[in-house]
Amino acid sequence: MTSSLHIGAVLPHNEIGTDHGAIKAYAQGLEALGVENLLIYDHVLGADPDREGGFKGPYDKDVAFHEPLTTFAYIAAVTERLEMMTAVLILPQRQTVLVAKQAAQLAILSGNRFKLGIGVGWNTVEYTGLNETFNNRGRRQAEQVELLRQLWEADSLDYDGDYHRIDKASILPRPAKSVPVWFGGSAPALIDRVARLGDGWIPLGGANEKTKAVIDAIHAKRQSYGRQGLPFGIQAQAQYAGGSPERWHNHALAWQDLGATHLAIATHNAEPTDVDGHLQRISEYQAAVAGI
């Protein structure tokens, strides 16, 4: 595999279990395999389908999601090289200053191995439970990113935004450098935000013409903002389930042709297995894409 496409993994959130020893073995196993980065999904609440009006969504109360920032803090302590990224943290349903503090601490403890991948989410149940507003989440996300970066860099901050007020204060300790922020999503307003504010993009779709159009639009917008010379990454994902070595190989090639810099393999939802089984699946995937 060329250095232009970094191979990572997705935490099998609903299958890894709650044994901290298993999570440690998984993270150290990834590092031993040469996996470069680990993604963790984020959901705080799962809705009970037995509710007034019912509930339909890709997950509910019976699907487990490990809280990403605290899980990464643990993984940072038991690994040395593995990079980590939330994919994605639903930023507008969380307090901005608290996220700034938590992300700064994780960057410090991991030796700057953490990237903050963010999204706006879709589940109103979570927003209600976390006492945050759902219908302005995109506009708030843009201001959140601006404020996060100022909190990571400023000794004292006087910030008066549309949604935040910081009255001559800041966080301490701060990271040695600003935490990279990558955006997930593909709505037109998001394309502008990632181009203007993002260090990278996390596509949710496949390596197809629709995704190519979004990538082209992001690059065009970045040029209009004078940001085309700054580093920018694309974190794609692949599924073990339903695949084969030939399919994985061709899929990786397609992402590489689109300009992806990172590709993470998700090994869950492919029949039950244990930690060793998930690591074996990753090893199979690595072998399939090794010649690219």
Buried (B, 14 or more C-beta within 10 A) or exposed (E): BEEEBBBBBBBBBBBBBEEEEBBBBBBBBBBEBEBBBBBBBBBBBBBEEEEEEEBEEEBBBEEBBBEBBEBBBBBBEBBEEBBBBBBBBBBBBBBBBEBBBBBBBBBBBBEBBBBBBBBBBEBEBBBEEBEBEBEEBBBBBBBBBBBBBBBBEBEEBEBEBEBBEBEEEBBEEBBEEBBBBBBBBBEEEBBBBBBBBBBBBBBBEBBEEEBBEBBEBBBEBBEEEEBEEEEBBBBBBBBBEEBEEEEBBBBBBBBBEBBBBBBBBBBBEBEEBBBEBBBBBBBBBBEBBEEB
